[in-house]
C-alpha cells in the first residue's frame, strides 16, 4: 500500500473512532476515479440503513465521475435515509479531503433533508 493510501486510512480510522464512541449514525462516503458511493450506517456499525452510488440504474446513464453525479448520489441517499427514518447523521468522509465530489455529495444530502 502506498503512503497516500496509508495516510488516508489513518485519517479515516481516527474520525471513525470518534463517531463510534459517540454511537452516531454516519453517512460514509467512498470515491474512486469513476464512481462515488454513500452509505448510511447504524450507530453500532453493523447495519446499513440506506445506500446510493453512481452504479444505481437511475444514475448510471450519465457521467459517473463528476461533481454533478456526486450531487445526484447525495440527493438519492438523503431520500432513502428519510424513508428509513434517519434525519441526523455524522459525516464520515473516509479520509478524503472535503472538496470537489465529496463536498458536492455532502451539500446535496443537506439539501435533501439530512442534518450533520
N, C-alpha and C positions, 0 to 999 in steps of 0.2 A: 504494500500500500504506500502511495507516495505521501509526502509531507503535507500537501494541501488537504488531502482527504483525511489524514490523521488529525489535523488541526480542526477541520470542520466537525468531525465526530466528537472531538474533545469538547468543543463549544456546545454541541447538541446534548451531550451527556450532562454537562453542567446545568444547563437550563432545565432538562427533563427531571433531574433530581429535585429541584425546587418545586416543580409542578406536581411531582408525585407525592412529596411530603405534604403539600397543601391539599392533595386529593382533588385537584381540579380536573374537570372535563377539558380536554385540549383539542385544538384544531392543529393537526400535524400536517406540514407541507413538505413534499419532496419534489425536486425538479431534476430533470435530465435535459440534455440539449434539445430533444424532440418533444417531450411531454412534461406535464406537471400534474401532480397527484395531491389530493387533500382528503384527510380522514378526520372524523370526529371520534375520539377515543374516550372511553369512560374513565372515571377517576381512579379505578383500580387497575387500569391499563390491560384489561382482559377482554373487553368487548368493543367492537367497532360499531358505533351507533349510526353513522352515516358516512358516505364516501362519494367522491366525484373525481373524475380525471378527464384528460383530453382523449382517453381511449373510449369514452362513452359514445354510443352510436350517434347521439344528438350533436356532439361536438367534433367528431372525427372528420366530418365532411370538409371543414375549412382548415386553415393552417393551425397547427397544434403547438408550435414552439415560440409563440409571440405573446405580447402583453394582452392583446385582445382575448386570446384563448384563455389566459390565466384569469382574466376578469370573468369570463363566462363560467369557468370552473368555480370561482368564488361565489357567484350568484347561485349556482346549482347546489353547491354544498350547503349554503345557508338555507335554501328552500327545504332540502332534505333533513337538515338538522331541526328546523322548526317543526317539520312533520313528525319527527321523532320526539319532540317535546324539549329540545335543548335550546336555550336562548343565550346563556352566558358560557363562554369558553376562555381558556388560556391559549394564546397563540404560540405554537411551537414551530419556529422557522427552521428547525433541524440544522442549525449552524450556518445556514445560508445568510448572506447579507440582506438587510431589509431594503431592497431597491428593485426596480425592474419588475419582473414577473411575480416575485414573492409579495412585493408591495401592492401590485395591482390585484392579486388574489385577496389579500387582506382587506383592502378598501372595498372591494366588491362584496365580500362577506359582511362587512359592517353595514353597507347599504342594504343588503338582503335581510338584515334584522339581527345578526349576531352581535353580542356585546363582548368586547375584550379590550 
